Amino acid sequence: MMIDDDVETGDLGPYQERPRIFPNMRSKPYNPLIFRVFKRINVRVLFVLLLLGFGGIFYVGARTSPIIVFVFTVCIFSFILSIYLTKWVLSKDEGPPEMVQISDAIRDGAEGFFRTQYSTISKMALLLALVILCIYLFRSTTPQQESSGLGRSTSAYITVAAFLLGALCSGIAGYVGMWVSVRANVRVSSAARRSAREALQIAVRAGGFSALVVVGMAVIGIAILYATFYVWLGVDSPGSMKVTDLPLLLVGYGFGASFVALFAQLGGGIFTKAADVGADLVGKVEQGIPEDDPRNPAVIADLVGDNVGDCAARGADLFESIAAEIISAMILGGTMAQRCKIAGKNEIYRNPSGFILFPLVVHSFDLVISSVGILSIRGTRDSSAKSPMEDPMAILQKGYSITIFLAVLTFVASTYWMLYTEQAPSAWVHFALCGLVGIITAYFFVWITKYYTDYKHGPVRALALASSTGHGTNIIAGVSLGLEATALPVLVISVSIVSAFWLGNTSGLMDEAGNPTGGLFGTAVATMGMLSTAAYVLTMDMFGPIADNAGGIVEMSQQPESVREITDVLDAVGNTTKATTKGFAIGSAALASFLLFSAYMDEVATFAREPFTQVDIAIPEVFVGGLLGSMLIFLFSAWACSAVGRTAQEVVKEVRRQFIERPGIMDYKEKPDYGRCVAIVAAASLREMIKPGALAIISPMVVGVVFRILGYYTGQSLLGAKVVAAMLMFATVSGILMALFLNTAGGAWDNAKKYIETGAYGGKGSDCHKAAVTGDTVGDPFKDTAGPSIHVLIKMLATITLVMAPVFL
C-alpha cells in the first residue's frame, strides 16, 4: 500500500537557488470524513444537535447514577479546556516560510500514512467483530445471564458493539495525538528562536490537549456504555441483571481498544524506527552529516515517523491502558460487592455501584489535577529577555510533583465518597492506602527510568564512555544496562502488589463464610492510584516527539546554532520523558494484567459453574501452556525488530542510491527525493505489522481450542482454560521483563548519543559519536517498536482471553 501520490512525487523546487525553501508537498489538505460532514452542517443546526446529544447523555446518566452525571460533567469540562489549549497553541506563529513548508511536508506524510494504516486496521477489526459475533451466537450462557433473560443473541450484539466502539475510540485517540503534534512542532521551532521557556510551554500544552482528550474519551466512553446498558437492560429491576454483573458486558470495549492499539503501535513503530535507522546509518555514519540535515533523503520520513509512532500510537496505547484498567477494576469491584452482599437502593454508602464506578471517579479527578499540573507550566513574562536557560526536566518534574500532591488528596476523598460501607467502616482507609501505594509506585517507576535513561546520571554517562572504545563495547554496555534496569522495577511491582493485596485483605470486608475478600480489589485500587496522574504523564510523553520534530524543523531550515541548542536540550529531555512514560505504562500494564487474569478466572468459574481458583503448573499440559506464553513474547519481539530491520534496509538502499546518483545533494546543488523514502517506509510498515499482530491475536485462541479438545478426550473439562491461564501468566511475567529491558536499553543508547553530541568525548563527528550512533540504531526498534508493543500485547492477551473464555470450556 502506498500513501498519497502527491507526497511521493511532490516537487520540492530548485534546491540550489533556494536552499532554505521547501515548497509545499500538499495538493489539498486532508480532513477525516467525520470532520468534513460536520463542516457542511449549519452552525446553528450543529449547536442544536450537540445540545440534544449532551441532553441525551445526561438523561441516561441521571437515570443510572449521580456518579455518572459527575463523570460526564468533568469529562465535558476537560474537553472544553482541551479546546482552549488548542486555540492557545494554534494562535502562536509558525515562523518563516521555510519552517512552514517543512512542517506541511511532515503533516502530509503523517496524515497520509495514518489514513492508510487505519483503513487497514478498520478492515481487520470488522473481520474480527464478525468472528466474535459468530462465537457468541453459539456459546453457552452463565447462570446470571439465564436468570436475567439476557439471551445469546443479545449478549453477542452487546459484545460486538462494545468491541467496535472501543476500536473506534482508540482510533480517534490516535488521530488526536497525531493531529496536534503535526501542528505544534513548527510553533515550538518558531518559539525556540525567542525563548526556551516559551518553546517548552507550547510543547507541554500541545501534549496536554492530546492527553486530556485521550483520557477523557476513555472515561466517557466506558461511562456512556455502562449507563446505556444499565437503562436499556433495566439493571437491578425485578427479573433482570444485577448491577454487579454489568461490568462483564464492557470487556469487548477493552478488547477493541487493545486490538487497535497493538496494530497502531506496531505499524507506527516500524515506520518511525525504520526511517530513523536508515537516516542515521547513511547520513550520520557514512556521510558524516548532522541529524535532520536537509541533504538526507530520509529526514522527512524520520520526522513523519515521530508523529505516527510516538504520538498517534502512544495516544491509542494510553487509551487502551486506561480502558483495560477501568474495566478490570469495575469487574473486580462488582465481584467483591456481590460476595460481601453490599446492597441497598438509593443510599450510596450501601450500594455496590460505589465499588463499580470508583475507577471512573478516580480518572475524572485525574483530568482535573492533571489540568492544574499542565497549566502550572508557564512561559516567562518577557520572552525577549535573555535569561539563563532553565532545566526543562526540572520544570516538568515540578508540574508532576503538583499533580501527585493533588492526586493524593483527591484519591483519599474519592475512597471515602465511594468506598465507605457500614459493613466495614474502616475499609475506605485501607483502600486509600492501597491508592497511595499505587501513586508511590508510579513515582518510583518514573524516577528509576529517569535514572537509567537521563544523561545527567551515571548509567548513561558510563554507556557514553564505553562508546570511546568502539562500537562493540557500546553494544555490550547498553545490553547490560538494559538487563540491570529490570531489577528495581520488578522489586517495586512486587512490593506494591503484595502490599496492596494485604491492605485489601485486612480491610474488614468478608464474604458469607467469613473469608476476607478485599485483596484483589485492593490491588485494583493500587493500579488506579498508579494511573491517577495518567493525563499528566501522557502530556510528558507527547512532549517528546513534538520537541524532536521541532529540532528537525530547526535543523532542516538551517536556523542559527543558538536555536538548535535549545531544541537539542528539549529533545534530550523528551527522550527521557518518553522513556519514563514507557516505564510507567509497563508498571501499570503489570498490575492491570494481574487484575484481568483474576477476572478471567472468575469468568471461567461462572461459565463452568465450578470453582476455578488455582492453576497447577505441575500438570504437563499447563506447564507447556506457560512455555508457549513465554515463547510468544520472544517470537513477537523478534518479528517486530526484524520488521524494522528489513524496512530499514530498503531505506538505506534508497538513501545510498540517491547520494550516488545525485552527487550534487551534498553540495546543495540537487534536491533529495524525500517523498520516495516516505512511500517506501509507509508501504513496508503496513505490510510488516500484520504478522506479529496476527500472532498475538491467534495464538491464545488456537492454544485454548487445541487443549480444550485434548481435555475433552482425556476427561479434563477445564484443561483448555487452565492452559490459557498458564499461557497468560507466563506471557505477562516474560513480557514485563522484556519490555523493561528493551525500553530502558533503547532510551539509554539514545541519550548516550545525545550526551556525546553536547561535546563529551570528542562531540559530533568523532569516532566515539559514530559508535554511539550505532548503539542508538540498535536501540531504536527496542524502545519504539518492540518494547511499547509488548505491554500492549500482554494486556490484549488478557482481554482476548476474557472475551473468548467460553470457547475454552
N, C-alpha and C positions, 0 to 999 in steps of 0.2 A: 504494500500500500504506500502511496505517495501523498505528501501534503500538497497544498495549493501550487499550481504550476507557476503562478506569479512570484512565489517565494523562490522556487527552484531556478527560474530563468530571469530573476529580477536584474535589471540593468543598474549597476552601481556607478555609472558615469565615467568620464575621463579622469583616471586616477592621478595622472601626472600633473594635470593642470590645477586640480583642486584636491590636494592630498588630504585635507581635513574634512571634506564634504562627502557624505554618503547618501546619495539621492534615495528617495523613499522606495522601498520594495513593495509597497502596498498598491493594489489596484482599487480596492474598495474595503472599507472597514468591515470586520466580521462582528455580528451580534447573534447570540443564540436565538432560536426560533421564539422562545417564550418572551424575550425582550422585544422582538420585532412585533409580536402580537400586541403587547402592552402599549407600544408606541403608537399603534394605529387606533387605539381606543381613545375616545374623547376624555379629557382630563376630569371633567365632572362625572362622567359615567364611571371612570376608573375609581374615583373617590367614593362614589356610592357603592360600587362593588366591594371595595376594601372595607367600608363600614359594615356592609352586610356580612362579609366573611368574618370580620372580627366579632361582630354581634353573634353570629352562629357559634363561633369558637367559645365565647364567654358563656353563652346559653348552655351549651353542652357541659362546659366546665362547672357551672353553677349547679347543674343537676347531678354532678358527680361528687364534688367535694370543694369546700372553700380553699383547700390547699391547692387544688388545680387552678383555681382562679388566681391565687397568689403567684403561682409559677408562670401562668400566661402573662400576667401583668409585668413581671420582672423581665421576661424574655422580650416582650414588645418594647419596653423601655431600653433594653440593651440594643435592640435593632435600631431604635431612634438615635442612640448615642453613636452607633457604628456609622450611620448616615452622616452625622455631624463630623466624625473623624475623616470620612471620605471626602466631604466637601472641603475640610480644612487642608488635607493633603493635596487635593487636586487644585486648590487655589494657589499653590506655590508655583513659581515659574519653572519652566523646563530647560532654561539655559539657552545657549547659542544653537544655531541651526544644525551644526554637525552632531551635537548631542541628541537632538530630537530625531534626526534621521536614523541614527544607530538604534535608538530606543524603539522607533517604529519597526525596524527590521526584526528586532528581538520579539516585539509584540506579535508581529505577523507569524513568525516561526512558531512561537508558543501556542497561539490560538489555533493555527493550522494543525499542529500535532495533537493538541487537546481534542479538537473536533473529530479527527480521525480515530484517535485512541478510544475515546468514549463511545464512538459509534460501534467499534468492535466489542467493547465491554458490554454495551447495552444488548447487543445481539446474543452474547453468551448468557447474560442474565435472564433474558426472556426464555432461552432454551432450558436453563436450569429451573426456572419457575414452572415450566411445563412438566419437568421431571418430578418436582416436588408435589405438584398437583396430582399427578398420576399415583404417586406413592401414598399420599394422604387419603385419596379416594378409596384405596383398598387396604388401609392399615386397620389395626384394632383400635378400640377406644378405651379410655380409662373409666373406672367406676364413677369418678366425679363428672365426666362428660355425659355418661349414660344417665345419671341421676338428674342432671340439669337439662337434659334434652338436646344437648349440643351434638348433632349428628356428624357423620364423617364428612359429608359434603360441605357443611358449614365450617367445620374445622379446617378443611383443605383450603377453602377460599380465603378464610381469615389468614392462614399462614402464608399463602401466596401473596395476598395483598400487603401484608406486613413486610415480606421479603422485598417486593418491588418498591415499596415506599422507602425502606432502608437503603436500597441501592440508589434510588433517585436522590434522596437527601445527601448521601455520601458523594454522589457525583456533583451536586450543587456545591457542597462544601469544598470540593477540589477546585471547581471553577472559580469560586470566590477567592480562594487562596492565590490562584494564578492571576485573576483579573486585577487585583490591587497591586501585586508585585511588579507587573509589567508597566504599570503607570507610575509607581512610586520611585522606581530605580533612577530615572532621569532627573527627578526632582531632588533626590538625595545627592546626585552628582552635582547638580547646579548649586545646591546649598553648601556643599563642601568647598566651593570657591570662596564662600564668605565666612563660614563658621563651622567648626567640628560639632559643636553642641546643637546647632540647628539641623545639621545633616542627621545626627543621632535621633533627634526628636521626630523628624519626618519619618525615618525608618521605623521607629517604635510605634508611632501612631498608625502607620500603614499596616504593620503587623497586628496591631491591636484591633483594627477594623476586621481583619480576617478572623482573628481569634474569637471575638465576640459573636460574629455570625456563625462560626462553626459550632461553638459550644451552645449558643442559643438555639440553633437548629436541632442539635442532638436532643436537648432537653424538651423543647416544644413539640418536636416530632413524636417522642415517646408519650408525652402528656396528652397530645391530641388523640393518639392511637388508644391509649388507656381509657380516656374519657368517652371516646366513641364506642368502644366495646362495652364499657360499663352501662351506657344508656341503651344501646341497641340490644344487648343481651338481657337487659333487666337484671343486672347483677344484684344479689342479696335479696331479691324478691322471692316469695314462696315458689318452690319448684324450679328455681333457676340456679345458675352458677354462683358459688360463693366468691367473695372478693379475694380471698386468699389463693384461689386457683387462677385468677385472671392473668397474673404476670406471665404464666407459661405461654399464653397466646401471643406474647410480644417477641418470642425467640426468633421468629422469622425476620423481624426488623434488624436484629443484631447480625444475623447471618447475611442479609443483603448488604449491610454496611461493610462487613468483613470481606465479602466477595469483591466488591468494587475497590476497596482499599488495597487489597492484595495485588490486583492487576494494575491499579494506578501506581502503586509503589514499584512494582516490577518494571512496567513499561517506562515510567518516568526515570527510575534509577538507571536502567540500561541506557536510556537516551543521554542523560546528563554525564554519566561517567565514561561512556564510550567516546563522546565528543571531547571530554576533558583529557582523557588519556591520549587520544590521538593528537590533540593540540599540543600537549606537553612534550610528548616523545619527539615529535618532529620540530616543533617551534623552539622549545627551550633547550632540549638536549642536543639535537642535530644542527639547528641553525643558530642557536645562541641568542635568540630574540626574546624580549621580555614576555611575561604572561599578558594575555589580552592585547598583544601587539596587532595593529590593523593589517599587517602584512600576512598574518596567519590565516589561511583559508578556513580553518575550523573554529575560529574565535566566536563567530555569531552562533554556531551550533552549541558551543560550550555555554554561552550566556543564555541561550534559549533553554538549555537543559537545567540551569539553576531554577528556572520558573516551573517547568513541568515536573521536575524531580523533587525539588526541595519545598516548593510552595504548594502546588496542586496536590501532589502525592501526600505531603505531610498534613494538609488540611483534611483529606479523606481519612488518613491514618488516625489522627487525634479524634475525629468524629467517631470513628469506629471504636476507639478505646473507651471513650466516654459512654457510648451507647451500650457496649458489652458490659461494662461495669455497672451501669444503672440497672439494666435488665437482670443481671445475675443477682445483684443485691435485692431487687424487688422480689425475685423468686424466693430467695432465702428468707427475707423478711416475712413473706406470706406463709411459708412453710413453718417458721418458728411460731408465728402468731396462731396458726392452726393447732400446732401441738400444745401450746400453752393455753389454748382456749381463751385467748384475749378476744372479747366480744363486746358488743354494745351497739346502739343505734345512732344516736346523734352526738354522744359525748366523745370527743376526740381522744381523751385520755384512756378510754377503754376500747376504742375502735381499732381493729387490726390495720385499717388503711394508713394509720400513722407510721407503722413499721414498713409498709409497702411503698408509700410515697416519700419517705425520708430521703432517698437518693436525689429525687427531683428538687427538693428544697435545698439540699446542700449545694447542688450545682447552680441553682438560682442565686444563692448568696455568692457563689464563685463569680458569677457575672458582675455582681455589684462590687465586690472587693477588688477584682482584677481591673475593673474600670478605674477605680481610685488609684491603683498602682500605675496604670498606663498614663493617667493624667498627671501623676506626680512628677513625671519626667518632662521638664520644661526647657525651653531654649533660653539663651542669655537675653537680657533686656536690650542690650545694644549689640546687634550682630556684627556691626562694623568694627567694634572694639577688638583689638588683637590681644587676647589673653592666653596664658599658658594652656595647652591642651589637657583637658581632664581625661582621666582613665574611663573610657566608655563602660568597661566591665563594672567598675565601682558604682557608676550611675545606675546601671541596670540592676545590680545587686541591692542598691538602696530601695529601688521600687519593689523588688522581690521581698525584701525584709518587711516593708509596709504591708504588702499583700499577705504575707504569712501571719503577721501580728493580727490583722483583721480576720484572717481565716480562723484563728484560734477562738476569737470572741464569737464569731457567727456560728461556729461549729458547736460550741457549748450551748448557745442559745437554741440552736436547731434541735439538739438532742433533748433538751428539757421540753421544748414545744411539742416534738413529735413522738418521743420515745418514753415519756413518763407514763407509767401504768401503776394502778393501785395494787396489782398483784405483787409487784416488786418495786417499791417506791425509790430505791436507790439504784435501780438498773440504769437509769439515764446517765448517772455519774460514771459508771463503768464504761458505757458506750462513748461518753465524751472523752474518756481516757484512751479508748481504742482509736478515736479520731486523732487525738494528739500523737499517738504512736505513728499513725499514717503520715501526719504532717512532718514529724521529725524524720521519718524515713525518706520522704521526698527531699527534705533539705539535705540530708546526708548524701543522697544519690547525686544531687546537683553538685555538692561540694567535692565528692570523690571523683566524679567525672571531670570536673574543672581541674582538680589537682593533676590528673593523669593526661590532660589534653591542652592545658594552658601553658604557653612557653615561659610564663613567669615562675613556674615551679620546676623542681629538679628532674622529674622523669623525662620531660620533653627536651630539656637542655642536655641531658645525658644522651638522648637519641640524636640530637644535633651534633654532639661531639663525636658520636660513633660514625657520622657521615664523613668526618675528616679523614678516616682511614679507608674509605671506599664504599662502593655500592653494597657489597656483601655484608659488611659489618652493620650498615644501616638497616638492612632487612632483618638480620638476626636480632638486633636491639629492638626493633619495632615489634617483631613477633613475640619476643619475651615480655615486653612491656604490656602488650595486649593480654597475654596469658596471666601475668601477675595481676592485672586490673580486674580479674573476675573474682578475686578473693574477698575484698572488702564489701562489694555489693551483695555477694551471697550471704556473708555474715549478717549484714544489715537486714536483708529479706528474712533470713531465718529467725533472727531475734524478733522482728516485727510480727511475723506470723504466729510464733509461739506466744508472745506477749498478748497480742490481740485475742487469740483463741482463749487464753487463760482468763483474761479480763471479762470476756463474754460469758465464759462458763461460770464465773463466780458472781454474775450479775443478779442472781436470785430467781431467774425465770426457770420454771420447772415444767415438765410435761406431766401427764396424768399419773405416771408411775413414779414421779418424784425425781426423775433424772434431769440434770442441768441441760438446757438446750440452746443457750446463747452463744456457744463457742464459734460456730461458723458465721453467725450474724456479726459477732464481734470482729472477725476477720474482714467481713464485708464493710463494716463501718471504718476499719483502718484503711481499706482501699479507697473509700470515699474521702477520707482525710487526706490521703496522698494526692488525690486528684482534685482537692478542694481549691487549688490555685492553678488549675489546668489552663484557664484562659490566659493568665499572665505568662505561664511557661511557653504556651504556643506563640504568644507575642514575641518572646525572646527568640524562638525558633525561626519565625518568619523574618525577623530582623536580619538573620544571617544571609540568606540568598539575596535579599534586597540590597544589602551592603556589598555583597560580592558583585552583583550586577552593576552597581554604581561605580565600583572600582574599574570594571571592564569598560564602561562607557567613558570614564575619565581617561583611561589609557588609550582607547581607540581614537578618541577625539583629540589626543595629543595636548592635554591640558598641562599647565605648569607642574613641576615636580612637587611643589608645596601642596597642591590639591591631591595629588596621588598619595602623598604621605598620610593625609587624613583618611582617605578611603582605604588605604592599606591597614591602618590601625583598626578601623571599623570592621574590615573584612576578617582580620585575625580574631577579633572579639566574636564576630559572627560564627567563625568556625567552632569556637569554644561553646557558644550558646546552642549551636546545632547539636554538638556532641552531648551537652548536658541534657538537652531535651530528649535525645535518644535514650540516654541512661534512665531518665525519668520515665519514659514510655516503657522501657523494659521492666523496670520495677513494678509499675502499675499492671503491666501485662502478666507478670508472675503472680501477683495477688489476684487479679481478675480471673486468670486461668484456674487457680485453685478454687475459686468460688464456682466457676462454671463447671468444673469437674464434679463438685459436690452436688450441683443442681442436676447434672447428668445422672448421677447415681440415684438421686431422689426420683427422677422421671422414670428410670428403668424399673425401680421398685413399684412405682404406681402402675405402669403398664403390665408388668409381670405379675402384680398382685402378690408379691412375696418380698421379704426383706432383701436389700442389696446394700450392705454397708461395708464390705471388705473385698479387696482384690488380692488373691493369694498368688504371688509370683513364683511360688514353688511348683505350681502346675505348669507343665512344659508348654502348653499352648499359650498360656498367659505370658510366660516369660518371652516366648517368641514374639508376641504382640508388642512387648516392651522394646525388644531389639529392633523390630520394624519401625517403631516410633522414633528411636534414636537415629536409625539409618535414614529415615525420611528427612531429618534436619540436615544431615551431612550431604545427602544427594541433592536436596533443594539448594543448599548453599553453593555446591559445585556447579550446578546448572546455571544459577544466577550469575556467578562470577565468570564462568566460561562464556555466557551470553555477552557480557561486557567485553571480554577478550576478543571474541570473534568480530563483534561490531567495531571495536577499536581498530582491528587490523584493516578493515575496509577504509576507515577514516585515515589511517596512517598512509595507506597506499595512495589514496586520493590526494592528500596534502603533499606527499612526496612528488606525485605526478605533476601537480601544479607548480611546485618550485622548480622542477626540471624543465617543463615545457614553457614556463613563463619566467625566465630568469630575471626579468625586469621587476618582478614583485619586490625583491629585496631592496631595490633602489627607488621604490615608489613610482616606477615607470609603467607598470602594468597593475591591473586590479585583480585580486583573488576572486574566485567564484565561490562566495560564501554559501549561496543557495544550494549548490551541489552537495556540500557537506551536510547541510541541514536535512536535505532529502534522503541522503544515504542513511544517516542515523535514524531518522523517523521510520523509514521502511524496515530497517533491520530490527529496531527495538520492538516494533509491533509484532514482528514475526517471532522474535526470540522470547517474548514474555509468555507465550501460550504454553510451552512445555512445562516449565516449573510451576505455573499456576494450575494447570490441569493435574499435575502430580499431587498438589496439595489437596485438591477437591476430591479426586477419585480414590486416593489411597485409603482413607478411613472407611469409605463405603465398601470398597472391594474387600478389605480385611474383615469388616464386620459381617458381610454376607457370606464369605467363604467359611468363616469359623462358626457362623450360625448353622450352616448346612452340616458341617462336621459335628457340631454339638447335637444336632437332630439325630444323626445316625449313631452317636455314642451315648445318647441318653443324658446329655448335659444341656438343659434348657437355656441356661444363661451364658453359655460359653462365648457366643458372639459378642454379647455386651461386655463380658469380663475382658476379653482380648482387646476390644476397642478401648476400654478403660485403661488397661496397661499401656497401650499404644499412646494414649493421650497423656498419661503421667510421664512416661519416659521422654516423649517429644517435648513436653513442657520443660522438664529439667535440662535436657540437652540443648533445647532452643534458647533458654535463658543464658546459659554459659557461652554458647556460640555467638549469640548476638552481642553480649558484653565484650567478648574478645574482638569481634570484627569491628564494632563501632569505636571502641577505645583505641585500638591499634591504628585504624584509619585516621581518626582525628589527631592522634599524636604525630603520625607521619606528616600530615598536612601542616600542623603548626610548627614542627621542627623545620620544615622548609621555610615557613614564614619568618621564623626566628633568624635563620641564616640570612634571609633577604633584608633584615634590618641592619646587616653589616657584620654579623658574627661569623667567625671562621672564614673570612675572605669575601663574604657577601655574594651578591648576584653574579653569575657567570663563572664562579670558581669551581674547581673540581668537587669541593665539598657540597656546593649547591647542586651540582649535577647528580651527585649521589642521593641527596635529599629529594630531588625531583623524582628519581627512580622509586624511592620509598613511598612518596606521595602517590605515584602512579599505581603501585601495588595496593595501596590503601584505599584508593578511590572506589573500586567495586565493593570493598569490605564495608566502608562506612555509609555509602549512599545507595547501594543496591541490595546486597545480600543481608547485611545487618538489620536495616529497618524493615525489610520484608519478613524476617524471621519472627519478630514479635507480633506482626500482623498474622503470620501463619499460625502461631500457637493459639491465638485467640479464635481464629477461624476454625481450626480443628475442634476447639471446644464448642463453638456454636453449631458447626455442621453435625457433630455427634448428638447435640441436643435436638436438632431438627429431625435427624434421621434415626433417633433411638428406637422407634417402633420397628424399623427394618431389621434390627439386630436381634430381635426376640422371636 
